[in-house]
Amino acid sequence: VDVSASMGRGGRLEMVREGLARFSASLGSSDRLSLIAFSDHAEILLENASRADEASIRRRIASLAPQAATNLGEALRLASETALAIPIEAGAAKRIVLITDDATGDLPEAIVVRLASLAAQTARNGAALEILDLSGRPEADRRFELLALAGDGQLRTIDGAAAVDFTMREILEQRPLKIAASASLTVEFNPRTVEKYRLLGHEADDVAGLVAGSLSTDLLAGQSATALYELKLFPGGGDGVGFAELVWRGPATGRGNRVRQRISRLQFATS
């Protein structure tokens, strides 16, 4: 994790701390996590920690704070040595994840090429390099692309704590976690059955905005949204209270999908 001075701007390091704290809760029993912070020097904060070390992991993540300049070369060298020194079981995978806003800075081209060579050698020895770019640049940094390509990984643009969390989980699980793109939920009430209604509240999570009826968002595996409505029903107004409709696109195919679920009085008011 880059902890140079620039990471203190725009809440970047705060989103990293929050995202990594969420991610640490998803570690499985056989997963291991090492954490290196780097500015003008690199330091190992955690090495080969497991889910049983959750309290220590969270403390170390919370301790990340902006410092001075950036020494990407020392960081990648230390990350490579740390990753390759840890034995793993057959079938397991290692990944080095570089989280930064501009770790290559004004590095000369020759230095970037040497770092790419290090990333390539480390990847051949079993630890690919993934890069999470927090810079907010509209176009990908060519130097980042070179490092990720050499390290047999990907360059990904990150724009919030939730993105840090789910991207880290995708890297950990080696599979896409997005299960629905541009998902939108609409709730319609039957005016013959419902005299009036109001939205009391909704769960304050990353996808809670769905319940407002005006927002579409991507849904990831394990996410949910909860809304609480108060209804006043007409006496003897019938059984059909309304409908809930979910519309989304398949993330892989782009194909549109639609599910419409009837809401019955008997589901929550038997008299």
Salt bridges, closest charged atoms under 4 A:
GLU18 OE2 - ARG22 NH2 2.59
ASP40 OD1 - HIS41 ND1 3.07
GLU54 OE2 - ARG58 NE 3.26
GLU81 OE2 - ARG77 NH1 3.19
ASP101 OD2 - ARG12 NH1 2.71
ASP102 OD1 - ARG137 NH1 3.72
ASP102 OD1 - ARG143 NH2 3.71
GLU109 OE1 - ARG142 NH2 2.90
GLU130 OE2 - ARG95 NE 3.77
GLU130 OE1 - ARG156 NH2 3.44
ASP133 OD2 - ARG137 NH2 3.48
ASP141 OD2 - ARG137 NH2 3.54
ASP141 OD2 - ARG143 NH2 2.79
ASP165 OD1 - ARG169 NE 3.29
GLU170 OE1 - ARG156 NH1 3.61
GLU173 OE1 - ARG175 NH2 2.74
GLU188 OE1 - ARG260 NH2 3.34
GLU195 OE1 - LYS232 NZ 3.79
ASP206 OD2 - ARG22 NH1 2.85
ASP218 OD2 - LYS178 NZ 3.24
GLU230 OE1 - ARG198 NE 2.54
ASP239 OD2 - ARG262 NH2 3.02
GLU245 OE1 - ARG258 NH2 2.84
GLU245 OE1 - ARG260 NH1 3.28
